[in-house]
Amino acid sequence: MDLGLTGQVVLITGGSKGIGLACAHAFALEGARIAIASRSAENLEAGACWLQQQGHAVHTVAADLRRAEDAEAMVRHVEAALGPVDVLVNSAGAAQRTPPFELTAAHWHAAMDAKYFTTIHAMQAVLAGMGARGRGSIVNVVGAGGMVASPTHVPGGAANAALMLASAGLALAWAPRGVRINVVNPGLVATTRMQEGLQAQSRMTGETVDALEERLRKGMPLGRLAQADDVARMVGMLASHVAAYVSGAALTIDGAVTALPH
């Protein structure tokens, strides 16, 4: 299926690794013009090198999206190099997973900065331009932790839940100006973030990380853990004309683990 993304400018925050890098690859395969952003210059270099090895050109920009001014500078930089942003994918930021009895006030503030505000700042930096042009698509990679509570992910889950509501509200507000905003909520995905979560759970329960991971794998209804590419393909579809009438939606990608109507 042709997603009609050829030549479109796609900016992916958190695009240097994990789900964000998989999204960059998926959009590049569709012929889009790609820019990836990250706080880490080292990660950006590694991600760009991998994409180039796959035969794809990529533009990189370092930005700390916890600061609104960095988000605005990021968008100005990308648009000066590639043109107006047609698609924004927010995959940046993840709250540290922490056993509940280790939580402090700082953990709660850090979780909002890491996930909620990074995404809000990036959206705010593109919305006015998209609205003025009468078109644009935003896909926020949030997480199933915003729907189903986990003892090791309470601050992060709360940030995710807030971001889901903000995404839906902004989708409603900007729809008359031609801007669509959607959310994807991955469950467990085989990335370094999953390993961090297993380590936190191991500290809480005393089980080994290997034992916890094996139990997770056996409990997956589809018989395997999700890969980053599984999420990236759905992000591409939601961003494209194929989903032209989809906005304000939240799509769970967890292989039927929650199996709830949405």
Residue pairs with C-beta under 8 A, 6 or more apart in sequence:
1 242
3 30
3 236
3 237
3 239
3 240
3 241
3 242
4 240
4 241
4 242
5 27
5 30
5 31
5 32
5 87
5 236
5 239
5 240
6 30
6 31
6 32
7 31
7 32
7 33
8 32
8 33
8 86
8 87
9 32
9 33
9 35
9 78
9 79
9 82
9 83
9 84
9 85
9 86
9 87
10 24
10 27
10 32
10 33
10 34
10 35
10 85
10 86
10 87
10 88
10 89
10 239
11 35
11 36
11 37
11 74
11 75
11 78
11 85
11 87
11 88
11 89
11 126
12 20
12 23
12 24
12 27
12 34
12 35
12 36
12 37
12 88
12 89
12 91
13 20
13 37
13 38
13 63
13 65
13 74
13 88
13 89
13 90
13 91
13 92
13 93
13 118
13 119
13 122
14 20
14 37
14 38
14 90
14 91
14 92
14 93
14 141
15 21
15 23
15 24
15 34
15 35
15 36
15 37
15 38
15 47
15 89
15 91
16 36
16 38
16 40
16 43
16 44
16 46
16 47
16 48
16 60
17 38
17 43
17 46
17 47
17 191
17 192
18 91
18 189
18 191
18 192
18 193
18 228
19 91
19 141
19 186
19 189
19 191
19 228
19 231
19 232
20 36
20 38
20 89
20 91
20 92
20 141
21 36
21 47
21 50
21 51
21 228
22 227
22 228
22 229
22 231
22 232
23 89
23 91
23 141
23 231
23 232
23 235
23 236
24 34
24 36
24 47
24 51
24 56
24 58
25 51
25 54
25 56
25 229
25 232
26 229
26 232
26 233
26 235
26 236
27 34
27 87
27 89
27 236
27 239
28 34
28 51
28 54
28 56
28 57
28 58
29 56
30 236
30 240
32 87
33 57
33 59
33 82
33 83
34 51
34 56
34 57
34 58
34 59
35 58
35 59
35 60
35 61
35 78
35 81
35 82
36 44
36 47
36 48
36 51
36 58
36 59
36 60
36 61
37 44
37 60
37 61
37 62
37 63
37 65
37 74
37 78
37 92
38 44
38 47
38 60
38 62
38 63
38 92
39 62
39 63
39 64
39 65
39 92
40 62
41 62
44 60
44 61
44 62
45 60
47 58
47 60
48 58
48 60
51 58
52 58
59 78
59 81
59 82
61 74
61 77
61 78
63 70
63 71
63 73
63 74
64 70
65 71
65 74
65 92
65 93
65 117
65 118
65 119
65 121
65 122
66 93
66 113
66 114
66 117
66 118
66 121
67 121
68 121
68 124
68 125
70 121
71 118
71 121
71 122
71 124
71 125
72 121
72 125
74 122
74 125
75 85
75 122
75 125
75 126
75 129
78 85
79 85
79 129
84 129
84 133
85 126
85 129
85 130
85 136
86 135
86 136
86 137
87 136
87 137
87 138
87 139
87 239
88 122
88 123
88 126
88 136
88 137
88 138
88 139
89 138
89 139
89 140
89 141
89 235
89 239
90 118
90 119
90 122
90 123
90 138
90 139
90 140
90 141
91 141
92 118
92 119
92 122
93 114
93 115
93 118
93 119
94 114
94 115
94 143
94 156
94 193
95 107
95 110
95 111
95 114
95 115
95 153
95 155
95 156
95 159
96 107
96 110
96 111
96 114
96 156
96 196
96 200
97 152
97 153
97 156
97 196
97 197
97 199
97 200
97 201
98 107
98 152
98 155
98 200
99 151
99 152
99 200
99 201
99 203
99 204
100 151
100 152
100 154
100 204
101 204
103 154
103 155
107 155
108 155
108 158
110 155
111 155
111 156
111 158
111 159
112 155
112 159
112 162
114 156
114 159
115 142
115 156
115 159
115 160
115 163
116 159
116 162
116 163
116 166
119 140
119 142
119 163
120 163
120 166
123 138
123 140
123 170
123 181
126 136
126 138
127 136
127 138
127 170
127 174
127 179
129 136
130 136
130 138
130 174
130 177
130 178
130 179
131 174
131 177
131 178
131 179
133 178
134 177
134 178
135 178
135 179
136 178
136 179
136 180
137 179
137 180
137 181
137 182
137 238
137 239
137 240
138 167
138 179
138 180
138 181
138 182
139 181
139 182
139 183
139 184
139 235
139 238
139 239
140 163
140 167
140 181
140 182
140 183
140 184
141 183
141 184
141 186
141 231
141 235
142 160
142 163
142 164
142 167
142 183
142 184
142 185
142 250
143 156
143 157
143 160
143 185
143 186
144 185
144 186
144 187
144 252
144 254
144 257
144 258
145 153
145 156
145 157
145 160
146 157
146 158
146 159
146 160
146 161
146 162
146 163
146 164
146 185
147 161
147 164
147 185
147 252
147 258
147 260
148 157
148 258
149 157
150 157
151 204
152 197
152 200
152 201
152 204
153 197
160 185
163 183
164 183
164 185
164 250
167 181
167 182
167 183
167 248
167 250
168 181
168 183
168 248
168 250
170 181
171 179
171 180
171 181
171 182
171 247
171 248
172 248
174 181
175 247
175 248
180 243
180 244
180 246
180 247
181 247
181 248
182 238
182 243
182 246
182 247
182 248
182 249
182 250
182 251
183 249
183 250
183 251
184 231
184 234
184 235
184 238
184 250
184 251
184 252
184 253
185 250
185 251
185 252
185 253
185 254
186 226
186 231
186 253
186 254
187 226
187 252
187 253
187 254
187 255
187 257
187 258
188 194
188 216
188 220
188 225
188 226
188 254
188 257
189 225
189 226
189 227
189 228
189 230
189 231
190 225
190 226
190 227
190 228
191 228
194 225
195 209
198 209
198 212
198 213
198 216
199 209
201 207
201 212
202 208
202 209
202 212
205 212
216 225
217 224
217 225
219 257
220 255
220 257
221 255
221 256
221 257
221 259
222 255
222 256
224 255
226 253
226 254
226 255
230 253
231 253
234 251
234 253
237 243
238 246
238 249
238 251
250 262
251 262
252 258
252 260
252 262
